[in-house]
Amino acid sequence: MTTTAIPTETDRVPATAPKRRPKREREGAAWVFLSPWVLGATVLTLLPMAVSLYLSFTDYDLFNPPQWVGLRNYVQMFTEDPRYWRSVVTTVTYVVIAVPLQLALALVVALALKGMKRGKAFYRSAFYAPSLLGASMSIALVWRAVFNDGGTVDNLLGTGGWVNKPGWSLLAVALLTVWQFGAPMVIFLAGLQQIPAELYEAAAVDGAGNWRQFVSVTVPMLSPVLFFNLVLQTIQAFQVFTPAFAVSAGKGGPADSTLVYTMYLYDRGFVASHMGYASAMAWVLLLVIGVVTAVLFRTSRSWVFYASEGDR
């Protein structure tokens, strides 16, 4: 009678684990795939920013070599240029008007689309279309014709051409931005669809009506999305150019009422050939946007609710 020996642990052949590539080789492969982005960011973003920062301390007219002038451009900007401050006031007024109206309209339409049973995809695409077309010069020129003397608004309301009235021209520009509410609307709609239905059912059981459900359930649960849209649209509003340029025919009129910051920057840099002064204006705008964004993030702690953090 023969017996078969049972192999012991020492007799078993250990399985060979797959060898990991050396860390240096893995990092090299990562840099190969990242190299197009790194090259693009360096050549198209970082290098132009460095050149712009240097030019902001020079007197440069695009045709002659830049001459170093130190802080003269910044001093002139803040103390000797009244049109600069008019452009600042115009831009801030535009932001205060356009951003709240755009976000409010986007939220209202998103709430309406959420409750629709049929045709949601069609209306969502239809409302999103202006966001794709509104930034073009052709649409801005059509907008100017609508609000010009004898245009559609004049024929309907009899108020005359808004683009020729200092008190109304900026509102016409802001309404073009408000009309482009499709992008924040889609984001709002995505956020609304993530709110659990159980919260509305519990609120209804407690006797909350539609308005109370909106205030106590929808707004807190949607606050991160609202904060995201607020930051994004505020940054874009500070950089508005095409609508104001087209509506005012590139002049910022009437009476500088549509002279937004970027249009005045364009005028100083490419019309008056004061590129050093324009570069200084661009860096001030960058710093202001950074400060405004930081303030929004700071204040968000008191009104933005995150479901994963009970203390927010």
Secondary structure, DSSP 4 states (H G I P E B T S, - for coil): ---PPPP-TTTSPPPPPPPPPPHHHHHHHHHHHHHHHHHHHIIIIIHHHHHHHHHTTEE--SSS--EE-TTHHHHHHHHT-HHHHHHHHHHHHHHHHHHHHHHHHHHHHHHHHHT-SSSHHHHHHHHHHHHHHTTSHHHHHHHHHHTSTTSHHHHHH----GGG-TTTHHHHHHHHHHH--HHHHHHHHHHHTTS-HHHHHHHHHTT--HHHHIIIIIHHHHHHHHHHHHHHHHHHHHT--HHHHHHTTTTT-STTTT--HHHHHHIIIIIS--HHHHHHHHHHHHHHHHHHHHHHHHHGGGT---TT-TT-
